[in-house]
Each structure stands twice: as structure tokens, then as C-alpha cells.
Amino acid sequence: MPSEEINKSTAFHSSCASCCSDVSETSTLVYDHETWSDFVPRVHQLCRQLWPSASEDEEFVVEKLKGGSYNRIIGIETPSSTGAAHGSYILRIPRYEFAQQAREIAILRYVRQQTSIPTTEVIFFDPTTENPLNEPYMVQTRILGQSLQDVYPTLNHEQKRAIAKQWGQILLSQRTVKNSSLGVVHATTNEDGTIEFAINPYDVHSAVDPDPADVGLSPAQSVLEMFVTQFERWEAAHIRSSRAPPPAYKPEEYDRLIAVAKDMDAAGFFKDTTFALCHLDLFPRNVMVDIQSDGAANITGVLDWDSAVFAPDFAVCAPPSWIWAWKDDDDEPLDEAEITPDNPEDQTLKRDFEDVVGDELHDFFYAPQYRMARRLFDLALEGVRSNEAFDDAQELMKEWADFQSTATGPLPEVEVELSGLHVSSTEDGDAHSANDGDAHSADDGDAHSTD
């Protein structure tokens, strides 16, 4: 099957920089890939097939780049004889068979169509192995700039202020794209070339779970319904799976997470929440920035939309505390994200970001109940599939119990016994224990998931 060309007339970036400029170490042993020297000729053969107008006298420049956990990354520079297609591209090759290329393409198309957020464009793709690479692949435009993760600590104060303001605009741009239901973006291309988008249920990463398209998704599913549905599907998947769970895990663990979600809902924390586009991995490592000759710092692209979903507002509003409290591990906001930094310059950075996003979203960004709700949402999407996730679930339930015991105003009570892995909620009078033994069928659920 020949590769599909997305757009033949697109004007491309001509980039002197790489979105993954570091040369990668060999993945031959780690991912069982063939050697680079053996692979390069097949990349050149693919290039000749994709850009047939290239002169035989001109060579394609093929560059080995640092890949990610899920994709092998290769840079391609097309020769001038390719005309309008002359420029820089990225070749992405999935490392694993379970890669969902169709979804990746769908979300990139959707983001480009629905937002002003700069991102890459898919030019060619082939989901089959019937090509010179003998592997599925995707060719994207290459975005100008450097990884923000690499350069942010070296920026001066004014450059950091520019990034803080632009980051606020990106978050606001995500929130302008609303949907009546939670889920993942799916795209269908009609015979006339038009594209229709639909929102499918979140995935449960299990071979025993039904196809998300067969699960059914309420057009106006509440946040609580989403949590209950997801945790019930994960519980059923674990019960039916032959894969060994974390040592301390019990299927009823999900019942306890459901109890926390019910408590949050009863406390009113999910009230009037809207559903917006959410990147889910929006950190400096997935953002490109260009430092111009006059010193201006501009965000040129947001990468890796593979895991993007429609999510509750509190999931979209993760505070970028790294802006005013940089740390190498940028994975979740600091617990003290709301605290005013001691350094006056850092105070200015925090204020710049907050001036852009406005006071309306303050609680979503900083309030402890929404920080905990974000963690609960992560568990609902990914399940308790590792010791780390199991520990996070236990810590979350204890933190929620502590929050309830100190919060002002009436809140439903929650009881947590970590040694016995027991949680009970009085919000609806139901008690869940590790000995309940309730098993939920995967068919009970109604709802969902790159470099």
C-alpha cells in the first residue's frame, strides 16, 4: 500500500535547527532495531518514493535524532529540486505494534483546525509494512527551534517573561475548544476528502476490554460518571487479565477510588465543570522555542499531542510551576505552586502567567482539591498498572482523607485504612471493603486514551 499524502501544496519550514537536535545513542539492542548503517539506505529509498521530483544528482540529508520511548525519530532534508516541498521533515517510526497512528493523525489535524496553537503537520503516512522501511511510519514538518526543556534555564529574565505569557495563551487556547462529552478525538475521511471528527470513549489499555467504539459514550456524561465508568472498566480488565498486577494490588482498589470521586462530587468540586481540549503532556520537553537574533524568545510549536483528550477544566489547568520554580523533573506542579516565590524576578514570572489566564481559573490551578482531582483523573485514564501508580493511589486517598478532616464546611466523610486497604464513603451510605469481592464486567462501562 503506498503512503497517503496529506497535502501536496503545503509550504514547509526550512529549518536550521532540530526538534530533537541531540544525536541519539543506538537503540539496536534496546528496541531490537537493525543497525543505523543498514537502515539508512531504506530511508533514502523511501524519500525517493515520497518525493519523486528530486533530481538524481541531489541527495536527501538523513539525520539520526534522539528518539522517544514510543517512536524512532529521523530528520530528513529534501533537496532544492523538490521545489515547494524543499525543507525539513521528521520521520516517525513507532517502536511498538500497539501504536495508534490513526489517532495521532486525527488529533494533529484537529488541533490545527480548531486552535491557533502551533504544531507540526502530517505530510505522509503509511500504517502498513508495505513500504521500503517494512514498518509503519509518519512524515511531519519539522518545527524551527530548540527544546524548551534544554534552553529554559539559560534564558534571561525578559525571555522567561515572554515564555510565561505565551504559555498562558496556549492554556487558554486549549480551553476555548469545548465539547459536550469527555473522550478522545477520532477522525474519519470522507470520499470527497472532507474530514469528520467524533469523540470516542477513553481507552482502557487491555486486550480484554471492549473496543472503545463499542462501549458507548453518553453525549453529556458528567465528571462523576466518567470516573465511575473508567474505574469499573479498569477493575474488570484487571480481573480478566492474565498479566500480574502490582504486588499489593487488589481489584477492589478501584472501588475505593470511586468512593473518592463520589466524595469530591458531593462536595461540589465537579459542579459546572466544562470539558476542554487537554494536551495531558504539556511540559517544556514537548515545546519548541526559537531565540531570535534580537533576543526575543518565541514558542514555535507544541509537540506530542498523541495523548490529548477532552478533559474537565481542572485537568487542563495544571499550573506550570516550573516557570517560577524551575526543576529538572517537570512532571507535576509543585505542592507549593500557589506560594509566592521569594525571588522578585520569579514573582514577576508567576504574575505574568496569572495575568494572562485571569482570576477566574485560580482555584482550578492551585486549590488542593483540584490538584487531587488531577491525580485522580490520571489514574482514571491510565489505571493502577504499576507499583508507582498503586502508591500514588494510596497517597491520594490518604491526602483526600486529611483534606476532609481539615476543610471548613460540610463535606462527606471518608475513612482510609492503608494497612487493610479499606475506604468507605458516607455520602451515599455505601461501604466498600477489600473483602467485598464485587466484580464488574468490562461491558458495564460507558467511557476512555508521544514521544
N, C-alpha and C positions, 0 to 999 in steps of 0.2 A: 504494500500500500504506500503510495507516495505521500510525502508530508503535505499537510494542508497549509497554504499560505493565507495568513490572516488579512494582510493589507499590502498590496503591491506598490501603492503610491505614497507610502508614508515617508516623510522627511525624517532622517535619522540624525542622532547626535554624532558628532565627530569628537571623540573623547581622547584626551591625552592622559587621562587618569583611569584608575580601575576601581570598581566597586569591591573588589577583593584583591588588592594590589600585592599582598604578600604571596610569595611563591609557596605552595603547599608542600608538606612532606609527602612522601609516597604513600598511597593508600592501597598499594598492591597486596600487602599482607593483611591489612585491617579489613578491607572490603572485598578481598579476593578479585581485584581488578587485574587486567593484563598490564604489562609494563607500559610506561608512557611512550617509549620509543616505538612499541608495537601499535599503540593506539593512534598516534598522530597521523599516519598515512590514511587511516579510515576517516578521521576528521576532515582531512583535505579532500577526500573523495566526496564526503557529504557536502562540503562547501561548493564544490564544482557542480553538484546536482542542484543545490538550492539557488545558486547564482550563476546560471549558465552563460550569462553575458560576459563573464570575466575573461579577459584575454589569457591565452595560454602562456604568454610571455610574462605575466604578472602572477605573483604568489600571494596566497592568503597568509596572513600572520596569525599563527595559532599559539596561544599562551596558556601555560598551565597556571591555574589560580588556586587559591586556598578555598577548598570546598567546605560544605557544612555537613551536619550529621546525616542529612537525607538526600543530598544532591552532590554529584560531581560537577565542578564548575570549570569551564574553559572559556578563555577570551578569544574572540575572532575579530580580525581587522580585514575588511574587504578591500580589494584593490580599486583604484580610481576608475578602471574600465567598467565597473558595475554601475556607474552613473549615479542616479539618485539614491541607490542603495549603498553607496560608498559610506562606510562608517564603522563604528564599533558595536559589537554584539556580545552577548553572553549565551553560551551553550550550557544548558542544564540537563543533566542525565540522572534520573532517580537511582539511588543506590539499592532500593528495595522494591519488591514486586507489589507491595500494597500501596504504593504511591497513587494518589488520586489526581492525575493530571487534569482531567476534565474540570474538576472543582477549582484547581489553581487557575486555569484559564478563565473560568467563569467569574471568579472574584476579581481578577485583574481587569477584565472587561467592565465589570460592574463599577469598580472604583473609578476607572477612567471616565465612565459615562455619567456617574452620579455625583462626583465630587471634583473639586479643584486641587486635590492632593496630588502632588507629582509622584508618579510611579512609572515603572517600566512597561513596555508594550510587547505583547507576544506577536512575533512575526511569522514563525513557522512552528509546527509541532507535528509529532507522529507518535501515537500511543502504541504502535506495534513494534515488532522487531524486524520488520521487512524494510530495512534501510542499511546503508553502509556501516552503521555503528553496531547493527544487530541488537539494538536496545532502544526503548522509547526515549524521546528527547523533546526539548523545547528550546527555541531560539528567541531571545528577547533583546530589546535595545539595551545598550549599556549606558548607565547613568553617570554623568560627569561628577567627579568629586572623590572624596575620601570618606572612610567610615567615621562617623561622629564619635564612636567609641574610642578610636585611636587618637583623634585630634582634640577632643574637648578639653582635656587637662592643659593643653598647650595654648588655648585661646586666651586673648586678653579680655579685660572686663567688658568692653563695648561689644566685642564679638559674642561673648556669652549672653549679654543682654539681648542681642538680636536673636540668638537661638531660643532664648526663653519666650520671647514674644511669638516667634514662628511656631514653636511647639504648642503654645496655647491656641493658635489659629488652626493647627492640624486637629487638635481635640475637638474644637468647636465644629470643624468641617465634618467630622465623623457624626457628631450629634445632630446635624441637620438632615442626615439620611435616616428617616424613620420607617418603621414597619409595624403592622398591627400584631405580628406574632414574632416569637423568638425562633431562631434557627439559622441554617447555613444557606448561602446563595447557590442556586443551581441555574444553569443556562441551557437553553435549547435553541439551536439554529434552525430556522425555517427554510423551506425550499427557496424562498425568494431572497435569502440571505439575512433577513432580519433576525434579531435575537430577542428571545423572550426569557425573562428572569422569573424564578419562583423561589420561595423559601421552604426548604425541606427541614425535617426534624434534625436535632443534633445527633451525631453519631454515638454509638456505643461500640468501642473498638473490640469487638468479639465476633468470631465466626459463627457463634450460636445465636447472636441477636438477629432479629429480622432486618431485612433491608429497610433503611430509614424511610424510603418512599412508601413502604407498606405499613408503617406504624401508624400514620395518620397524625395530623397536627391541627389542633384547634385554631381557627382563624383569630381568636382573641384569647389565647392561653395566658393565664395570669402567671406572675413570677412564682408563686407558691405551687401552682400546678406543674410548672416546669421542673421545679426541684423534686417534687414527689415523683413525677414521671421518670426523670433521669435516674434518681437513686433506686427506684424499683427496677428499672431496666438493668442497671449495673448489678444489683443484687441477683437478679435472675441469671444474668450472664455468668457471674461467678459460680453460682450453684451448678450450672450446667457445663461449665468449662472444666477441662482436664488439667489446665495449667495450675501449678501450685501457687496459691496466694501468699501474701506476706505471712510469716510465721504466726504472728499474734492475731491475724485477721479472722473474723467470723462474718458470715453473710449478713447477720443482723446488724452489723455496723451501720449499714445504710439506713435502717430504721431509726437509728439514733441521730443521724444527720437530718433525716426527715423531721424529727422532733424539733431540732434546732431551727429548721426553716419555718415550721409552724409557729414557733415562739416568735421569730422575727416578724412574721406576717401579722400575728396577733398584736404585736407591739406597734404596728402601723408603719414599719420601716419599708414595706413594699408598696405602700399606698401611692397612687398617682404616678407610678414609675412608667416611663415610656421606654420603647425599645429602639436602640440606635445601632448603627454600624460600629463594630468594635474590632480593632486590629488584633488584640489579645497578646501580641508580642512586640508592642511598640516601645522599644528601648533603643539607646544610641547605637547598638550593634547592627540595627536594621535600618539605619538612617544615613543618607549620604549628605555631605556638606561640601560646598566649594568655597575656598578662600580666594577672593578676587584680588587683583593687583592693588586696588585701593584699600585693601584690608577688610572689606565687607565680607561677612560670613552669611551664606545663604544655604538653606536646606534645599537640595536639588532632587531628592527622591526618597520615598519610603518603600522599603523592600519587604519581601516575605509576607505577603498577605494570605498565605496558604491556610492559616487557621482562623481567618476572620469570620465573624458571625454577627448576627443581630442579637444584642445582649441588653440587659437592663442598664439604666443610666449609671448605677453605681459601679458596674464593671467597666464602663467606658472611662469613668473619671478616676483613674488611678493617678495619684499625684506624682509628678516627675521630680521627686526629691533630690535626684542626682544633680539637678540644675544648681541647687544651692547647697548641696551636701554631697559632693562627688565621692563615689567609692567605686572600686573596680568591679565589684559584684553588683550589677544594676538590676537585679531581678525583681524586687518588690519594694514598694515605698518603705522608707524607714518608719519605725513606730513613732518616732518623734517628728514626723514630717510636718506637723502643724506648728511645731515650736519655732519661734523666730530665731534665726541664726545669730550667733554672736558677732560675726564679721559684718560690718556695714555693707560691704560690697555684696555679700551673699544675701543680705536682707533686701538689697535692691533687686537682685535676680528673682527672688521669690515674689516680690511685689510686682515686678514686670509681668511675670506669668499670671498672677492673680488679677491684675488689671485687665488682661485680655479675656480671661474666661468669665470674669464677673462674680459678684457676690452670690448670685442665685445657686451656684453649684458648690458653694463652700462645704456644706455638710457631706455631699457625695464624695468630695475629695478627702476630707480629713476626719470626719466623725468616726469613732471606733466601731459603731455598729455597721457602717458601710465598708470599712476595711475588712471586718469579719465576713460580711456578705460577699465580698470579692473572693475571699478564700473559699467560701462555701461554693461559689459558682465554679471556681477552678476544679474543685472535687467533683461537682456535678458533671462537668464536661469530660474530665479525664479518669474518674473513678479512683478507687483505692487499690491501686495496682502495684504498689511498691512499699517497702518499709518506710521510705520518706513520706509518702502520701498517708500511710497509716498514722505515723507520728504527727503529721500536720492535722489530721482529723481529730486525734486525741487532744492536741493542744488547742485547737479551735473550740471544741466542746467545753473544755475547762475554762478557756478565756471567756466564752459566752456566759457560763455559769457565774464567773466572777463579775462580769459586767452587769448581769441581772441583779446580783446581790448588792451592788453599789449604786445602780442607776436610780434616779429620782422618778417618782410617778409609778402608777400601777403597771407591772409587767408580769407576764405569765412566769411561773416558777419552773426551774429546770434542775434536775438532780443528776449529778455526774459521779460515778464511782469508777475511776480508771482501772483499779485492780480487777474489778469484776466486769468492766466494760459495759456498765449499765447507765442508761439515760432514760429519764421519764419526764413527760411534759404534763402539766395540769391544765393546759389551755383547753383541751377537749376531753380531759378525763381519761385518756388512754395511757396505759403504761407499757413501755417496750422493755423487754429484758433479753439478756443473751440466751435465755432458755426458751424464748417464745417459739422458735423454730418455724416461723412463718416463711413460706417460700412464695415468691411472686413469679408468675410466668412472664417471659420477655414479651409476650403478646399483650400484657396489660398496659404497656407504656404507650404514650402518645407523642413522644418527642425526640435531638442530637446528642462534633467536629465531624521555611521553610527554610529556610536554611538555618 
